Amino acid sequence: VQLQASGGGLVQAGGSLRLSCTASGVTFSRYDLAWFRQAPGKEREFVAGIVWTSGVTWYADSVKGRFTISRDNAKSMVSLQMNSLKPEDTAVYYCALRAAGYSSYDYWGQGTQVTVSS
């Protein structure tokens, strides 16, 4: 499994960014994809997740109402639309995949930096 993330950048507070993650080499019939982030000096935290087959989504409380995770089956891509960005959203964002029935995400993409200036 390979995950390729893109779309990070620098944006002012209140602005928007869209992250994308393309998955390849996936052989599981059921799995979910998620976005995590890690800010300097902090532990990595969950941001949003989506079940690939059903499209069911879930979010961290800190991003509910501002971030939207979605998938494009044809492109094997998951996206994270981030609106109303805050300086505290600054972090390296990672996409990750886990097979259905597993509790941990075992496949990770490289990170993409998101910086929100105040």
Steps between C-alpha positions, in 0.01 A plus 500: 500500500626844411341826605599828339384820666501846349344842533657655805616857514488834675168674555371782715262435786147465370620365169460160338719219374426166342718198562495192282630149549523244224509134595657230288571132546200449728385139500259509793134478410398717792703771663487855619720800443572776742688822548719560801712798589799573716592845619851581624555364847165323506384147448340395176122531515209373300322755280243323280423158359286342229392146427594440139203282403217679682629855521422521870710776656607606847694796632697628793298752700758768428426495125129418486314747287819633344661198332340257258646166397387344174602231257521456126473132421600541137824672595563297816535834672392636835486874556482726801337836441608734777306823547514772763855404578652605830863539604456195722434292188866546409656156479635234273202309364518130421260266326476146627320176417385205705330182393150433631504334840836639601534765767826652385595679184788307355555689177608861491575757238767762521389813678398827346556825688209730573586837650232746606619851576316729736 
